[in-house]
Amino acid sequence: MKSIIQFSITKEPEGYYVASGIGHPIVTQADSLDELQSNISEAVQLYLKDEDLAELGLSSHPSLLMSIEIPQIKYA
């Protein structure tokens, strides 16, 4: 059994990044993408800590697929 937890990543106007799990209630933030990746791993571990992985359809070592939303640039 293997599943992918996908994240939507946005950069806020204040300069920090926010990652929201798609299909799972996992949210974290960081000042850089490197820090965000670490925070996502930690958030996933905490989310799965007391969960029945089989019930969630996840293996004990789920893959993380991070997506970043890039806003369209508007030219005058």
ChimeraX commands (.cxc) that place a marker at each C-alpha (Angstrom):
marker #1 position 0.00,0.00,0.00 radius 0.5
marker #1 position 1.37,3.38,-0.98 radius 0.5
marker #1 position -0.23,6.79,-1.14 radius 0.5
marker #1 position 0.90,10.33,-1.83 radius 0.5
marker #1 position 0.07,13.28,0.39 radius 0.5
marker #1 position 0.02,16.30,-1.88 radius 0.5
marker #1 position 0.47,19.89,-0.68 radius 0.5
marker #1 position -0.53,23.20,-2.16 radius 0.5
marker #1 position 2.20,25.75,-1.44 radius 0.5
marker #1 position 1.62,29.49,-1.63 radius 0.5
marker #1 position 3.79,32.47,-0.84 radius 0.5
marker #1 position 1.97,35.01,1.28 radius 0.5
marker #1 position 2.30,38.78,0.72 radius 0.5
marker #1 position 4.15,38.97,4.06 radius 0.5
marker #1 position 6.92,36.82,2.54 radius 0.5
marker #1 position 6.40,33.44,4.21 radius 0.5
marker #1 position 5.30,30.17,2.57 radius 0.5
marker #1 position 2.21,28.17,3.58 radius 0.5
marker #1 position 1.72,24.48,2.76 radius 0.5
marker #1 position -1.77,22.97,2.97 radius 0.5
marker #1 position -2.34,19.24,2.66 radius 0.5
marker #1 position -4.77,18.30,-0.10 radius 0.5
marker #1 position -7.24,15.79,1.28 radius 0.5
marker #1 position -5.62,15.81,4.72 radius 0.5
marker #1 position -5.94,18.46,7.47 radius 0.5
marker #1 position -2.24,19.36,7.53 radius 0.5
marker #1 position -1.05,22.98,7.40 radius 0.5
marker #1 position 2.37,24.48,8.13 radius 0.5
marker #1 position 4.39,27.56,7.25 radius 0.5
marker #1 position 8.01,28.73,6.98 radius 0.5
marker #1 position 10.21,31.59,5.84 radius 0.5
marker #1 position 11.95,29.53,3.11 radius 0.5
marker #1 position 11.14,26.54,0.91 radius 0.5
marker #1 position 13.92,24.49,2.54 radius 0.5
marker #1 position 12.46,25.17,5.98 radius 0.5
marker #1 position 8.96,24.46,4.64 radius 0.5
marker #1 position 10.00,21.00,3.43 radius 0.5
marker #1 position 11.28,20.16,6.90 radius 0.5
marker #1 position 8.12,21.58,8.49 radius 0.5
marker #1 position 5.93,19.52,6.15 radius 0.5
marker #1 position 7.73,16.32,7.16 radius 0.5
marker #1 position 7.31,17.18,10.83 radius 0.5
marker #1 position 3.63,18.08,10.38 radius 0.5
marker #1 position 2.94,14.81,8.54 radius 0.5
marker #1 position 4.66,12.80,11.29 radius 0.5
marker #1 position 2.56,14.56,13.93 radius 0.5
marker #1 position -0.62,14.04,11.90 radius 0.5
marker #1 position 0.04,10.32,11.50 radius 0.5
marker #1 position 1.37,9.75,15.03 radius 0.5
marker #1 position -1.82,8.34,16.55 radius 0.5
marker #1 position -3.64,7.40,13.36 radius 0.5
marker #1 position -4.42,3.98,11.92 radius 0.5
marker #1 position -2.42,4.20,8.69 radius 0.5
marker #1 position -4.39,1.39,7.05 radius 0.5
marker #1 position -7.64,3.23,7.74 radius 0.5
marker #1 position -6.22,6.33,6.03 radius 0.5
marker #1 position -4.96,4.28,3.08 radius 0.5
marker #1 position -1.33,5.18,3.82 radius 0.5
marker #1 position 1.84,3.18,4.16 radius 0.5
marker #1 position 4.10,3.69,7.16 radius 0.5
marker #1 position 6.41,5.82,4.96 radius 0.5
marker #1 position 4.16,7.96,2.75 radius 0.5
marker #1 position 5.64,9.97,-0.10 radius 0.5
marker #1 position 5.36,13.74,-0.12 radius 0.5
marker #1 position 4.63,15.54,-3.39 radius 0.5
marker #1 position 4.88,19.29,-2.97 radius 0.5
marker #1 position 3.28,21.62,-5.50 radius 0.5
marker #1 position 3.85,25.35,-5.61 radius 0.5
marker #1 position 1.26,27.78,-6.94 radius 0.5
marker #1 position 2.90,30.46,-9.09 radius 0.5
marker #1 position 0.67,33.48,-9.69 radius 0.5
marker #1 position 0.32,34.75,-13.23 radius 0.5
marker #1 position 2.34,37.90,-13.92 radius 0.5
marker #1 position 0.26,40.74,-15.31 radius 0.5
marker #1 position 1.94,43.25,-17.57 radius 0.5
marker #1 position 0.66,46.81,-17.95 radius 0.5
marker link #1:1,2 radius 0.2
marker link #1:2,3 radius 0.2
marker link #1:3,4 radius 0.2
marker link #1:4,5 radius 0.2
marker link #1:5,6 radius 0.2
marker link #1:6,7 radius 0.2
marker link #1:7,8 radius 0.2
marker link #1:8,9 radius 0.2
marker link #1:9,10 radius 0.2
marker link #1:10,11 radius 0.2
marker link #1:11,12 radius 0.2
marker link #1:12,13 radius 0.2
marker link #1:13,14 radius 0.2
marker link #1:14,15 radius 0.2
marker link #1:15,16 radius 0.2
marker link #1:16,17 radius 0.2
marker link #1:17,18 radius 0.2
marker link #1:18,19 radius 0.2
marker link #1:19,20 radius 0.2
marker link #1:20,21 radius 0.2
marker link #1:21,22 radius 0.2
marker link #1:22,23 radius 0.2
marker link #1:23,24 radius 0.2
marker link #1:24,25 radius 0.2
marker link #1:25,26 radius 0.2
marker link #1:26,27 radius 0.2
marker link #1:27,28 radius 0.2
marker link #1:28,29 radius 0.2
marker link #1:29,30 radius 0.2
marker link #1:30,31 radius 0.2
marker link #1:31,32 radius 0.2
marker link #1:32,33 radius 0.2
marker link #1:33,34 radius 0.2
marker link #1:34,35 radius 0.2
marker link #1:35,36 radius 0.2
marker link #1:36,37 radius 0.2
marker link #1:37,38 radius 0.2
marker link #1:38,39 radius 0.2
marker link #1:39,40 radius 0.2
marker link #1:40,41 radius 0.2
marker link #1:41,42 radius 0.2
marker link #1:42,43 radius 0.2
marker link #1:43,44 radius 0.2
marker link #1:44,45 radius 0.2
marker link #1:45,46 radius 0.2
marker link #1:46,47 radius 0.2
marker link #1:47,48 radius 0.2
marker link #1:48,49 radius 0.2
marker link #1:49,50 radius 0.2
marker link #1:50,51 radius 0.2
marker link #1:51,52 radius 0.2
marker link #1:52,53 radius 0.2
marker link #1:53,54 radius 0.2
marker link #1:54,55 radius 0.2
marker link #1:55,56 radius 0.2
marker link #1:56,57 radius 0.2
marker link #1:57,58 radius 0.2
marker link #1:58,59 radius 0.2
marker link #1:59,60 radius 0.2
marker link #1:60,61 radius 0.2
marker link #1:61,62 radius 0.2
marker link #1:62,63 radius 0.2
marker link #1:63,64 radius 0.2
marker link #1:64,65 radius 0.2
marker link #1:65,66 radius 0.2
marker link #1:66,67 radius 0.2
marker link #1:67,68 radius 0.2
marker link #1:68,69 radius 0.2
marker link #1:69,70 radius 0.2
marker link #1:70,71 radius 0.2
marker link #1:71,72 radius 0.2
marker link #1:72,73 radius 0.2
marker link #1:73,74 radius 0.2
marker link #1:74,75 radius 0.2
marker link #1:75,76 radius 0.2
view
